[in-house]
Structures are given as structure tokens and as C-alpha cells.
């Protein structure tokens, strides 16, 4: 082979790799029930109020009680009852696996398994991972999702505190 043919082959291979990478990035952006469930579970265990954005309209628009505020308040009270700061109740999800069961085109149940560790502050979690310290707790939850306006939303009627 001449140098010109080798260069052309290399350039075409590189171009094909770039095109495939772009396609993979766009394919990875597709919203699935599993991804929505993972996002919700991470926000739930971190006690992040942004989990409200992932709730379906029926749950969010309930004027009698705000599920997210009630959950965060109960977590805060539980920490206070134990004599701890509210941040002690936050957890980081690790080793997450999902199994999705579609009931129909618009509803699905996602089983989330994995582990969680205390997330008192980011430095603690980082040090705990490096030195393999701190307790881990098993996670095995099922999240019910509904498709609303083309997006998967969590339709839980009650958010219970994680077992400690």
C-alpha cells in the first residue's frame, strides 16, 4: 500500500468512529422509565427537592398535601428525634441496577436494586469510598411510572422514609 492509501484508510476509519460516537451520544439521550426511576431515586435518597419535577401531575397538583415537602419534613424530624443534623438522613446510591416491566405503552414498573451510603457531605462520601469505611444499606424498591406529555413521570402516592 502506498502512503496515500494508508492515510485515506486511517482518515475514513477516524471519520466513521466520530460519526458512530455522535450517534451513540444521541441514542444515550433517549428517556426511558429506568433512567427516570434512577434520577428520582437519587434525588429521593439525597433528599433533593428537585424530585418534585419528576412527579406526575396528579401527585404534584394535590393541594391537600405536598408529598415532597412532607417527606423532607419527616426526614428532618426523624434526624432531630435522633439528635442528628438533617443532612445525616441523606444517602448516595451505588451499584444501581434496574429491571423494567411495561404494563402498557403508558405505564411501567421499575425495580431498583443497589446499595446506599450516608452522604453527610461530599468529602465524607469520597473518603469513605477510598478507604472502604461506612455502612452500606441494601436498596430494593419498585417505582411506578406513567408517561405524561412524552415524558416518564413517577406516580407514587406516598414517599416513605428509607429504612436506617
MDTraj code that builds the backbone (N, CA, C; nanometers):
import mdtraj as md
import numpy as np

residues = "UNK UNK UNK UNK UNK UNK UNK UNK UNK UNK UNK UNK UNK UNK UNK UNK UNK UNK UNK UNK UNK UNK UNK UNK UNK UNK UNK UNK UNK UNK UNK UNK UNK UNK UNK UNK UNK UNK UNK UNK UNK UNK UNK UNK UNK UNK UNK UNK UNK UNK UNK UNK UNK UNK UNK UNK UNK UNK UNK UNK UNK UNK UNK UNK UNK UNK UNK UNK UNK UNK UNK UNK UNK UNK UNK UNK UNK UNK UNK UNK UNK UNK UNK UNK UNK UNK UNK UNK UNK UNK UNK UNK UNK UNK UNK UNK UNK UNK UNK UNK UNK UNK UNK UNK UNK UNK UNK UNK UNK UNK UNK UNK UNK UNK UNK UNK UNK UNK UNK UNK UNK UNK UNK UNK UNK UNK UNK UNK UNK UNK UNK UNK UNK UNK UNK UNK UNK UNK UNK UNK UNK UNK UNK UNK UNK UNK UNK UNK UNK UNK UNK UNK UNK UNK UNK UNK UNK UNK UNK UNK UNK UNK UNK UNK".split()
xyz = np.array([
    [0.0827, -0.1185, 0.0000],
    [0.0000, 0.0000, 0.0000],
    [0.0867, 0.1242, 0.0000],
    [0.0371, 0.2215, -0.0655],
    [0.1113, 0.3474, -0.0675],
    [0.0738, 0.4293, 0.0549],
    [0.1526, 0.5326, 0.0797],
    [0.1258, 0.6195, 0.1940],
    [-0.0078, 0.6905, 0.1789],
    [-0.0463, 0.7237, 0.0564],
    [-0.1718, 0.7931, 0.0302],
    [-0.2910, 0.7039, 0.0660],
    [-0.2850, 0.5765, 0.0332],
    [-0.3937, 0.4828, 0.0633],
    [-0.4045, 0.4601, 0.2139],
    [-0.2915, 0.4487, 0.2817],
    [-0.2924, 0.4310, 0.4266],
    [-0.3530, 0.5519, 0.4960],
    [-0.3187, 0.6690, 0.4506],
    [-0.3718, 0.7916, 0.5091],
    [-0.5217, 0.8016, 0.4867],
    [-0.5675, 0.7673, 0.3676],
    [-0.7102, 0.7714, 0.3363],
    [-0.7868, 0.6708, 0.4223],
    [-0.7333, 0.5515, 0.4341],
    [-0.7976, 0.4490, 0.5160],
    [-0.8064, 0.4946, 0.6616],
    [-0.6975, 0.5499, 0.7126],
    [-0.6966, 0.5996, 0.8503],
    [-0.7988, 0.7121, 0.8687],
    [-0.8033, 0.8051, 0.7760],
    [-0.8960, 0.9186, 0.7849],
    [-1.0410, 0.8710, 0.7807],
    [-1.0721, 0.7762, 0.6929],
    [-1.2088, 0.7247, 0.6840],
    [-1.2479, 0.6472, 0.8103],
    [-1.1545, 0.5726, 0.8654],
    [-1.1806, 0.4991, 0.9894],
    [-1.2056, 0.5957, 1.1044],
    [-1.1245, 0.6998, 1.1111],
    [-1.1416, 0.8012, 1.2144],
    [-1.2751, 0.8730, 1.1983],
    [-1.3128, 0.9068, 1.0771],
    [-1.4406, 0.9727, 1.0497],
    [-1.5571, 0.8827, 1.0888],
    [-1.5490, 0.7548, 1.0557],
    [-1.6533, 0.6598, 1.0923],
    [-1.6655, 0.6490, 1.2446],
    [-1.5531, 0.6472, 1.3145],
    [-1.5548, 0.6399, 1.4608],
    [-1.6209, 0.7639, 1.5207],
    [-1.5939, 0.8797, 1.4653],
    [-1.6540, 1.0039, 1.5154],
    [-1.8042, 1.0032, 1.4912],
    [-1.8468, 0.9636, 1.3724],
    [-1.9901, 0.9581, 1.3405],
    [-2.0607, 0.8595, 1.4333],
    [-2.0016, 0.7424, 1.4552],
    [-2.0621, 0.6450, 1.5451],
    [-2.0713, 0.6984, 1.6875],
    [-1.9685, 0.7684, 1.7322],
    [-1.9709, 0.8238, 1.8675],
    [-2.0832, 0.9258, 1.8822],
    [-2.1021, 1.0106, 1.7830],
    [-2.2110, 1.1090, 1.7866],
    [-2.3459, 1.0371, 1.7902],
    [-2.3625, 0.9325, 1.7106],
    [-2.4870, 0.8557, 1.7118],
    [-2.5111, 0.7921, 1.8480],
    [-2.4072, 0.7383, 1.9094],
    [-2.4209, 0.6771, 2.0410],
    [-2.4598, 0.7801, 2.1467],
    [-2.4060, 0.9001, 2.1369],
    [-2.4407, 1.0053, 2.2321],
    [-2.5885, 1.0407, 2.2190],
    [-2.6384, 1.0556, 2.0972],
    [-2.7801, 1.0869, 2.0781],
    [-2.8687, 0.9710, 2.1213],
    [-2.8277, 0.8488, 2.0959],
    [-2.9061, 0.7327, 2.1379],
    [-2.9104, 0.7227, 2.2906],
    [-2.8055, 0.7684, 2.3567],
    [-2.7996, 0.7632, 2.5022],
    [-2.8904, 0.8672, 2.5669],
    [-2.9368, 0.9655, 2.4937],
    [-3.0199, 1.0716, 2.5477],
    [-3.1680, 1.0358, 2.5511],
    [-3.2055, 0.9219, 2.4960],
    [-3.3453, 0.8810, 2.4918],
    [-3.3930, 0.8542, 2.6340],
    [-3.5070, 0.9134, 2.6681],
    [-3.5612, 0.8962, 2.8022],
    [-3.6301, 0.7606, 2.8135],
    [-3.5957, 0.6877, 2.9175],
    [-3.6549, 0.5574, 2.9424],
    [-3.7108, 0.5559, 3.0848],
    [-3.8004, 0.4638, 3.1141],
    [-3.8514, 0.4557, 3.2520],
    [-3.7395, 0.4277, 3.3527],
    [-3.6435, 0.3456, 3.3138],
    [-3.5338, 0.3141, 3.4049],
    [-3.4505, 0.4353, 3.4406],
    [-3.4206, 0.5174, 3.3434],
    [-3.3410, 0.6386, 3.3704],
    [-3.4176, 0.7360, 3.4584],
    [-3.5469, 0.7498, 3.4319],
    [-3.6287, 0.8387, 3.5142],
    [-3.6344, 0.7860, 3.6575],
    [-3.6516, 0.6565, 3.6732],
    [-3.6572, 0.5970, 3.8064],
    [-3.5249, 0.6173, 3.8808],
    [-3.4137, 0.6029, 3.8116],
    [-3.2833, 0.6238, 3.8747],
    [-3.2668, 0.7696, 3.9163],
    [-3.3043, 0.8622, 3.8276],
    [-3.2947, 1.0043, 3.8625],
    [-3.3791, 1.0351, 3.9857],
    [-3.5011, 0.9796, 3.9880],
    [-3.5897, 1.0031, 4.1019],
    [-3.5309, 0.9422, 4.2291],
    [-3.4827, 0.8195, 4.2208],
    [-3.4284, 0.7523, 4.3386],
    [-3.3065, 0.8269, 4.3939],
    [-3.2204, 0.8748, 4.3057],
    [-3.1032, 0.9509, 4.3518],
    [-3.1470, 1.0780, 4.4244],
    [-3.2419, 1.1505, 4.3664],
    [-3.2920, 1.2729, 4.4294],
    [-3.3642, 1.2406, 4.5601],
    [-3.4381, 1.1308, 4.5618],
    [-3.5132, 1.0883, 4.6801],
    [-3.4191, 1.0598, 4.7960],
    [-3.3161, 0.9793, 4.7727],
    [-3.2252, 0.9435, 4.8806],
    [-3.1333, 1.0587, 4.9197],
    [-3.1064, 1.1506, 4.8282],
    [-3.0278, 1.2695, 4.8631],
    [-3.1147, 1.3789, 4.9243],
    [-3.2450, 1.3536, 4.9292],
    [-3.3436, 1.4494, 4.9794],
    [-3.3342, 1.5816, 4.9043],
    [-3.3288, 1.5706, 4.7738],
    [-3.3204, 1.6851, 4.6851],
    [-3.4617, 1.7236, 4.6410],
    [-3.5042, 1.8470, 4.6674],
    [-3.6392, 1.8889, 4.6281],
    [-3.6648, 1.8823, 4.4772],
    [-3.5604, 1.8668, 4.3974],
    [-3.5797, 1.8576, 4.2528],
    [-3.6560, 1.7319, 4.2129],
    [-3.6748, 1.6379, 4.3072],
    [-3.7524, 1.5182, 4.2755],
    [-3.8966, 1.5548, 4.2407],
    [-3.9408, 1.6723, 4.2825],
    [-4.0755, 1.7202, 4.2519],
    [-4.0971, 1.7292, 4.1001],
    [-3.9921, 1.7638, 4.0254],
    [-4.0027, 1.7758, 3.8797],
    [-4.0302, 1.6425, 3.8126],
    [-4.0000, 1.5330, 3.8796],
    [-4.0171, 1.4004, 3.8215],
    [-4.1492, 1.3352, 3.8603],
    [-4.2306, 1.4052, 3.9402],
    [-4.3605, 1.3512, 3.9802],
    [-4.4671, 1.3821, 3.8760],
    [-4.5649, 1.2919, 3.8636],
    [-4.6725, 1.3141, 3.7661],
    [-4.7660, 1.4240, 3.8160],
    [-4.8442, 1.4778, 3.7265],
    [-4.9288, 1.5934, 3.7548],
    [-5.0291, 1.5656, 3.8667],
    [-5.0874, 1.4467, 3.8700],
    [-5.1855, 1.4143, 3.9741],
    [-5.1257, 1.4289, 4.1135],
    [-5.0038, 1.3861, 4.1298],
    [-4.9379, 1.3909, 4.2602],
    [-4.8931, 1.5327, 4.2925],
    [-4.8370, 1.6036, 4.1952],
    [-4.7875, 1.7400, 4.2182],
    [-4.8994, 1.8378, 4.2486],
    [-5.0134, 1.8210, 4.1842],
    [-5.1217, 1.9184, 4.1960],
    [-5.2140, 1.8919, 4.3138],
    [-5.1833, 1.7950, 4.3968],
    [-5.2624, 1.7671, 4.5152],
    [-5.2407, 1.8795, 4.6156],
    [-5.3444, 1.9624, 4.6348],
    [-5.3308, 2.0799, 4.7208],
    [-5.3366, 2.0459, 4.8692],
    [-5.3938, 1.9308, 4.9024],
    [-5.4071, 1.8941, 5.0432],
    [-5.2724, 1.8653, 5.1076],
    [-5.1867, 1.7960, 5.0360],
    [-5.0541, 1.7716, 5.0915],
    [-4.9508, 1.7683, 4.9795],
    [-4.8368, 1.8252, 5.0093],
    [-4.7249, 1.8254, 4.9154],
    [-4.6347, 1.7093, 4.9549],
    [-4.6318, 1.6071, 4.8722],
    [-4.5589, 1.4845, 4.9032],
    [-4.4118, 1.5098, 4.9327],
    [-4.3491, 1.5929, 4.8517],
    [-4.2058, 1.6170, 4.8679],
    [-4.1785, 1.6934, 4.9969],
    [-4.2555, 1.7989, 5.0234],
    [-4.2348, 1.8746, 5.1470],
    [-4.2618, 1.7879, 5.2697],
    [-4.3659, 1.7053, 5.2630],
    [-4.3957, 1.6160, 5.3747],
    [-4.2808, 1.5190, 5.3988],
    [-4.2278, 1.4631, 5.2917],
    [-4.1164, 1.3683, 5.3027],
    [-3.9935, 1.4350, 5.3636],
    [-3.9590, 1.5537, 5.3137],
    [-3.8417, 1.6246, 5.3651],
    [-3.8620, 1.6650, 5.5111],
    [-3.9828, 1.7031, 5.5462],
    [-4.0139, 1.7403, 5.6850],
    [-4.0032, 1.6191, 5.7775],
    [-4.0573, 1.5042, 5.7335],
    [-4.0491, 1.3818, 5.8144],
    [-3.9033, 1.3396, 5.8336],
    [-3.8226, 1.3523, 5.7292],
    [-3.6807, 1.3167, 5.7397],
    [-3.6094, 1.4083, 5.8384],
    [-3.6423, 1.5356, 5.8328],
    [-3.5831, 1.6322, 5.9247],
    [-3.6242, 1.6021, 6.0685],
    [-3.7519, 1.5702, 6.0886],
    [-3.7993, 1.5367, 6.2229],
    [-3.7335, 1.4089, 6.2754],
    [-3.7172, 1.3101, 6.1884],
    [-3.6532, 1.1850, 6.2287],
    [-3.5088, 1.2102, 6.2714],
    [-3.4382, 1.2927, 6.1966],
    [-3.2996, 1.3252, 6.2330],
    [-3.2962, 1.4001, 6.3655],
    [-3.3866, 1.4951, 6.3829],
    [-3.3912, 1.5724, 6.5068],
    [-3.4247, 1.4822, 6.6256],
    [-3.5173, 1.3883, 6.6049],
    [-3.5546, 1.2949, 6.7112],
    [-3.4339, 1.2126, 6.7561],
    [-3.3446, 1.1828, 6.6624],
    [-3.2252, 1.1059, 6.6939],
    [-3.1108, 1.1943, 6.7446],
    [-3.1320, 1.3253, 6.7443],
    [-3.0292, 1.4170, 6.7891],
    [-2.9239, 1.4438, 6.6842],
    [-2.9624, 1.4330, 6.5577],
    [-2.8680, 1.4497, 6.4477],
    [-2.9095, 1.5659, 6.3591],
    [-2.8185, 1.6063, 6.2742],
    [-2.8482, 1.7080, 6.1743],
    [-2.9292, 1.6441, 6.0615],
    [-3.0121, 1.7216, 5.9941],
    [-3.0966, 1.6686, 5.8863],
    [-3.0148, 1.6076, 5.7733],
    [-2.8927, 1.6559, 5.7525],
    [-2.8096, 1.6028, 5.6448],
    [-2.7701, 1.4574, 5.6695],
    [-2.7802, 1.4106, 5.7938],
    [-2.7448, 1.2726, 5.8238],
    [-2.8389, 1.1743, 5.7542],
    [-2.9574, 1.2156, 5.7222],
    [-3.0570, 1.1267, 5.6616],
    [-3.0345, 1.1088, 5.5119],
    [-2.9471, 1.1881, 5.4514],
    [-2.9219, 1.1762, 5.3075],
    [-2.8333, 1.0568, 5.2767],
    [-2.8596, 0.9942, 5.1619],
    [-2.7808, 0.8787, 5.1189],
    [-2.7463, 0.8913, 4.9719],
    [-2.6368, 0.8291, 4.9356],
    [-2.5911, 0.8241, 4.7973],
    [-2.6143, 0.6832, 4.7452],
    [-2.6750, 0.6716, 4.6275],
    [-2.6989, 0.5396, 4.5689],
    [-2.5758, 0.4901, 4.4949],
    [-2.5458, 0.3623, 4.5122],
    [-2.4312, 0.2994, 4.4476],
    [-2.4748, 0.1677, 4.3843],
    [-2.4028, 0.1252, 4.2823],
    [-2.4255, -0.0052, 4.2186],
    [-2.5726, -0.0244, 4.1793],
    [-2.6287, 0.0722, 4.1127],
    [-2.7712, 0.0710, 4.0792],
    [-2.7973, -0.0207, 3.9608],
    [-2.8987, -0.1037, 3.9757],
    [-2.9469, -0.1875, 3.8666],
    [-3.0979, -0.1715, 3.8597],
    [-3.1506, -0.1767, 3.7381],
    [-3.2954, -0.1638, 3.7218],
    [-3.3495, -0.2798, 3.6403],
    [-3.4745, -0.3085, 3.6641],
    [-3.5481, -0.4060, 3.5845],
    [-3.6849, -0.3439, 3.5569],
    [-3.7157, -0.3225, 3.4296],
    [-3.8392, -0.2547, 3.3915],
    [-3.9417, -0.3549, 3.3420],
    [-4.0645, -0.3397, 3.3927],
    [-4.1775, -0.4199, 3.3472],
    [-4.2812, -0.3229, 3.2934],
    [-4.3039, -0.3285, 3.1624],
    [-4.4033, -0.2416, 3.0997],
    [-4.5414, -0.3031, 3.1177],
    [-4.6336, -0.2278, 3.1773],
    [-4.7716, -0.2749, 3.1894],
    [-4.8447, -0.2503, 3.0578],
    [-4.8187, -0.1351, 2.9988],
    [-4.8689, -0.0999, 2.8654],
    [-4.7805, 0.0118, 2.8120],
    [-4.8231, 0.0770, 2.7044],
    [-4.7410, 0.1825, 2.6431],
    [-4.7182, 0.3026, 2.7354],
    [-4.8116, 0.3263, 2.8281],
    [-4.8074, 0.4478, 2.9090],
    [-4.7659, 0.4257, 3.0544],
    [-4.7576, 0.3026, 3.0996],
    [-4.7221, 0.2768, 3.2389],
    [-4.6155, 0.1679, 3.2482],
    [-4.5340, 0.1800, 3.3519],
    [-4.4280, 0.0819, 3.3732],
    [-4.3925, 0.0784, 3.5212],
    [-4.3442, -0.0355, 3.5653],
    [-4.2893, -0.0511, 3.6994],
    [-4.1411, -0.0769, 3.6850],
    [-4.0614, -0.0062, 3.7634],
    [-3.9166, -0.0229, 3.7579],
    [-3.8689, -0.0651, 3.8961],
    [-3.8045, -0.1800, 3.8998],
    [-3.7460, -0.2285, 4.0246],
    [-3.6011, -0.1806, 4.0291],
    [-3.5674, -0.1121, 4.1376],
    [-3.4324, -0.0578, 4.1553],
    [-3.3648, -0.1356, 4.2674],
    [-3.2474, -0.1897, 4.2368],
    [-3.1685, -0.2572, 4.3393],
    [-3.0302, -0.1940, 4.3422],
    [-2.9668, -0.2048, 4.4544],
    [-2.8331, -0.1497, 4.4682],
    [-2.7983, -0.1328, 4.6137],
    [-2.7180, -0.0339, 4.6407],
    [-2.6755, -0.0050, 4.7776],
    [-2.6757, 0.1458, 4.7969],
    [-2.6818, 0.1857, 4.9223],
    [-2.6738, 0.3278, 4.9529],
    [-2.5810, 0.3472, 5.0709],
    [-2.5152, 0.4629, 5.0717],
    [-2.4245, 0.5015, 5.1793],
    [-2.4614, 0.6412, 5.2263],
    [-2.4276, 0.6694, 5.3490],
    [-2.4517, 0.8033, 5.4042],
    [-2.3840, 0.9089, 5.3188],
    [-2.4509, 1.0203, 5.3030],
    [-2.3974, 1.1327, 5.2256],
    [-2.4067, 1.2569, 5.3137],
    [-2.3348, 1.2559, 5.4242],
    [-2.3385, 1.3692, 5.5152],
    [-2.2822, 1.4923, 5.4456],
    [-2.1674, 1.4770, 5.3832],
    [-2.1141, 1.5803, 5.2949],
    [-2.0306, 1.5099, 5.1880],
    [-2.0043, 1.5749, 5.0762],
    [-1.9346, 1.5083, 4.9659],
    [-1.7960, 1.4555, 5.0028],
    [-1.7248, 1.5241, 5.0906],
    [-1.5907, 1.4800, 5.1280],
    [-1.5987, 1.3475, 5.2045],
    [-1.6959, 1.3365, 5.2943],
    [-1.7126, 1.2132, 5.3707],
    [-1.7378, 1.0949, 5.2771],
    [-1.8254, 1.1127, 5.1793],
    [-1.8567, 1.0043, 5.0856],
    [-1.7327, 0.9654, 5.0054],
    [-1.6544, 1.0624, 4.9653],
    [-1.5347, 1.0359, 4.8863],
    [-1.4323, 0.9584, 4.9687],
    [-1.4080, 1.0020, 5.0918],
    [-1.3125, 0.9347, 5.1800],
    [-1.3629, 0.7944, 5.2138],
    [-1.4925, 0.7809, 5.2396],
    [-1.5498, 0.6505, 5.2738],
    [-1.5334, 0.5518, 5.1594],
    [-1.5473, 0.5986, 5.0361],
    [-1.5280, 0.5094, 4.9213],
    [-1.3824, 0.4656, 4.9084],
    [-1.2916, 0.5576, 4.9259],
    [-1.1493, 0.5264, 4.9096],
    [-1.1032, 0.4248, 5.0142],
    [-1.1416, 0.4471, 5.1407],
    [-1.0948, 0.3616, 5.2490],
    [-1.1930, 0.2511, 5.2862],
    [-1.2991, 0.2371, 5.2087],
    [-1.3989, 0.1324, 5.2299],
    [-1.4530, 0.1336, 5.3725],
    [-1.4899, 0.2538, 5.4185],
    [-1.5469, 0.2654, 5.5528],
    [-1.6921, 0.3095, 5.5412],
    [-1.7640, 0.2962, 5.6475],
    [-1.9042, 0.3351, 5.6494],
    [-1.9931, 0.2180, 5.6114],
    [-2.1125, 0.2174, 5.6672],
    [-2.2077, 0.1108, 5.6395],
    [-2.2768, 0.1331, 5.5060],
    [-2.3058, 0.0239, 5.4405],
    [-2.3892, 0.0310, 5.3207],
    [-2.5198, -0.0392, 5.3524],
    [-2.6252, 0.0101, 5.2928],
    [-2.7583, -0.0442, 5.3144],
    [-2.8136, -0.0889, 5.1797],
    [-2.8783, -0.2029, 5.1797],
    [-2.9347, -0.2575, 5.0575],
    [-3.0575, -0.1776, 5.0155],
    [-3.0708, -0.1574, 4.8861],
    [-3.1868, -0.0886, 4.8297],
    [-3.2578, -0.1862, 4.7369],
    [-3.3876, -0.2011, 4.7561],
    [-3.4703, -0.2840, 4.6693],
    [-3.6093, -0.2227, 4.6687],
    [-3.6333, -0.1324, 4.5758],
    [-3.7591, -0.0592, 4.5676],
    [-3.8199, -0.0738, 4.4291],
    [-3.9496, -0.0553, 4.4224],
    [-4.0197, -0.0530, 4.2948],
    [-4.0837, 0.0838, 4.2779],
    [-4.0636, 0.1434, 4.1620],
    [-4.1178, 0.2756, 4.1311],
    [-4.2181, 0.2604, 4.0182],
    [-4.3350, 0.3219, 4.0337],
    [-4.4403, 0.3164, 3.9328],
    [-4.4339, 0.4436, 3.8498],
    [-4.4245, 0.4277, 3.7173],
    [-4.4113, 0.5431, 3.6283],
    [-4.5251, 0.5466, 3.5267],
    [-4.5583, 0.6681, 3.4860],
    [-4.6591, 0.6912, 3.3835],
    [-4.6019, 0.7893, 3.2827],
    [-4.6366, 0.7706, 3.1580],
    [-4.5891, 0.8614, 3.0538],
    [-4.6882, 0.9766, 3.0400],
    [-4.6396, 1.0982, 3.0635],
    [-4.7204, 1.2198, 3.0518],
    [-4.6514, 1.3149, 2.9564],
    [-4.7203, 1.3563, 2.8539],
    [-4.6672, 1.4516, 2.7560],
    [-4.5327, 1.4042, 2.7006],
    [-4.5214, 1.2758, 2.6771],
    [-4.4000, 1.2206, 2.6174],
    [-4.2855, 1.1996, 2.7142],
    [-4.3056, 1.2270, 2.8439],
    [-4.2001, 1.2084, 2.9431],
    [-4.2484, 1.1125, 3.0513],
    [-4.1565, 1.0304, 3.0996],
    [-4.1899, 0.9378, 3.2065],
    [-4.1889, 1.0131, 3.3387],
    [-4.2945, 0.9942, 3.4191],
    [-4.3082, 1.0597, 3.5485],
    [-4.3397, 0.9564, 3.6553],
    [-4.2948, 0.9827, 3.7765],
    [-4.3185, 0.8936, 3.8896],
    [-4.4552, 0.9247, 3.9485],
    [-4.5353, 0.8219, 3.9684],
    [-4.6711, 0.8402, 4.0218],
    [-4.6879, 0.7646, 4.1526],
    [-4.6070, 0.7981, 4.2491],
    [-4.6165, 0.7382, 4.3830],
    [-4.7136, 0.8206, 4.4652],
    [-4.8005, 0.7546, 4.5385],
    [-4.8966, 0.8251, 4.6238],
    [-4.8379, 0.8590, 4.7589],
    [-4.7308, 0.7906, 4.7973],
    [-4.6689, 0.8171, 4.9270],
    [-4.5195, 0.7919, 4.9166],
    [-4.4423, 0.8803, 4.9730],
    [-4.2972, 0.8653, 4.9773],
    [-4.2601, 0.8277, 5.1203],
    [-4.2103, 0.7081, 5.1397],
    [-4.1757, 0.6648, 5.2756],
    [-4.0260, 0.6863, 5.2992],
    [-3.9925, 0.7056, 5.4250],
    [-3.8522, 0.7254, 5.4615],
    [-3.7740, 0.5973, 5.4394],
    [-3.6503, 0.6100, 5.3947],
    [-3.5672, 0.4900, 5.3819],
    [-3.5436, 0.4294, 5.5203],
    [-3.5367, 0.2984, 5.5234],
    [-3.5079, 0.2296, 5.6498],
    [-3.3610, 0.2496, 5.6848],
    [-3.3355, 0.2842, 5.8079],
    [-3.1992, 0.3125, 5.8504],
    [-3.1457, 0.1966, 5.9318],
])
top = md.Topology()
chain = top.add_chain()
for i, resn in enumerate(residues, 1):
    res = top.add_residue(resn, chain, resSeq=i)
    for name in ("N", "CA", "C"):
        top.add_atom(name, md.element.get_by_symbol(name[0]), res)
traj = md.Trajectory(xyz[None], top)
